[in-house]
Amino acid sequence: MLPEPHERTSQKVALTSSDVDINSLVCERSPHLRSPLGEDSAVVQLFKALAHPMRASIVYRLISSPADVTELVAFLGVSQPLVSHHLRVLRNAHLVESVRDGKRQSYSLIDDHVASIFIDTLEHTKEHDHDCHH
């Protein structure tokens, strides 16, 4: 069985189809996932929220540390209202949370799972050349 996200290490392990039966793994972890995901599925909404380059960049930035809107505006090079709009979408998708510290409103990833999803996806895209034919 594959390790849970919190048990993962940076060590790469080569798996073959004989090592892992992905259908069994999916059914074991989520037995209710035997039908297609609908438009209102939380998983679909999560990936939709991450699908915009601005929101993906915000998540990418927040992996390293929390930031306020001013820091995100400087990082992204866009207007404050635009950053606030994208933060609202990320909050509604339960990816980002805000914490008020006096006058400062700081934003961070809601939990380590968000960072894991993003980092795993980033590593996957680096491992696989998107010009390949598989």
Buried (B, 14 or more C-beta within 10 A) or exposed (E): EEEEEEEEEEEEEEEEEEEEEEEEEEEEEEEEEEEEEEEEEEEEBBBBBBEEEBBBBBBBBBBEEBBBBEBBBEBBEBEEEEBEBBBEBBBEBBBBBBEEEEEEBBBBBBEEEBBBBBBEEEEEEEEEEEEEEE
